[in-house]
Amino acid sequence: MSLENLATELVELITGYLFADGPLNALCQTNRRFYYMLNQRLYDQDAHSFCRALSWGAWKGLISSVRRSLDSGADVNAVNNYVVRNYADETPIFMAVRNQDFDMVHLLLSRGADVNRRNKTGDNLVYFAVSTGNIDMVRLILVQGVDPTCHKDGDVPPLLLAVRRGYVEIAETLLDQGVKIDDGDSWGETPLQVAMTGGQHDILKLFLDRNFIRNDPMGDIGADALEVAIVRHDFRALKLLLEGGANPLMRRWTGYNAIISATLSREEDMAIFMTEPLNVLSEIKDRVGKGLLWYAAKGRCERYTKYLLDRGVDPNTDTWQPLTGAMIGGSAPVTEMLLDRGADVEFKDEIGRSPLKVALEEGVESERQEVVRLLLSKGASLEKAELNDEQKVLVQSFSTCES
């Protein structure tokens, strides 16, 4: 007699010795009779061991299987014991949230799923809800009272993840829940930095609308952000930062303010834009006393140099002469502009060098001849420059080439 034709009592007696789920499951799949006879027993046995049906059902979105497993006594917070490899050590609600399975999430919540639990790497449900990019899933998890500001050292904060992926609406929702804009990861990367380096203007505006930079007592955050905008040639971000309270005159650790940084980067439009609303331009200097015109000349910024001169900045200063900056930068057009506005060709720098000597020692070689010619045409003295023999020969060669 085949196994399929055995009396029910005998089948139940045999299966009573099947303590492993695998053989019992195989028997259930033999035929319809065995399935209806033994399936509930399989659920009961699994519910009090590894809860494989619960984990598998949550992963596959099988509502009926999850409900039956829970009805059979499975722990709603049972940890997946490698039934589903990618979700090891996670409870069913983690899988449901990852899969954006709202029906499954609601079912598990109604059965007491622990929403404050973390997986083995320390991430909570808010993080996984954010990772889906689904604003409704994020809101559903937040409504359960999960703290979006709570994360372990080394974890990626939910807001940082949202900004990295450009989820504007999710970022706004997290901010409304009290998440801190400067909450970074273990590498020190913050949401503001990501918004700046990634050109996330909409998210940047969210931060600025909450007076994040305006309320910074030291002003360092705004100064650093302006520097990033300049380096990335991001004029729109720069405008947003200025509107949000960033101070273009705040010096960074380099000793430069944002206007000087823009000048050195030859971002003349940015430099002019930041300078436009300012007064007493000659008083704006770095920590050693170099002014805007000095940096404009050194940075070979012809338009910005002309702009500053037209705004009344004097080309002759007490210590750091803009003409010296032009010698180092090596721009003949800038040099000519300063000379035409009355720059002193015999001024001595902090170590006693005249513009002519600076041009010969530090100037750009490709434009050195033209710069020297301009200085000589304005009466620069070879004697006062105190040139060495090599420099005198070089000046002589320039004169020979010209003739």
Buried (B, 14 or more C-beta within 10 A) or exposed (E): EEEEEEEEEEBEEEBEEBEEBEEBBEBBEEEEEBEEBBBEBBBBBBBEBBBBBBBBBBBBBBBEBBBBBBEBEBBBBBBBEEBBEEBBEBBBBBBBBBBBBBEBBBBBBEBEBEBEBBBEEEBBBBBBBBBBBBBEBBBBBBEBEBEBBEBEEEBBBBBBBBBBBBBBBBBBBBBEBEBBBEBBBEEEBBBBBBBBBBBBBEBBBBBBEBEBBBEBEEBBBBBBBBBBBBBBEBBEBBBBBBEBBBBBBBBBEEEBBBBBBBBBBBBBEBBBBBBEEBEEBBEBBBEEEBBBBBBBBBBBBBEBBBBBBEBEBBBEBEBBBBBBBBBBBBBBBBBBBBBEBEBBBBBBBEEEBBBBBBBBEBBBEEBBBBBBBBBBEBEBEBEEBBBEEEBEEBBEEBEEEEE
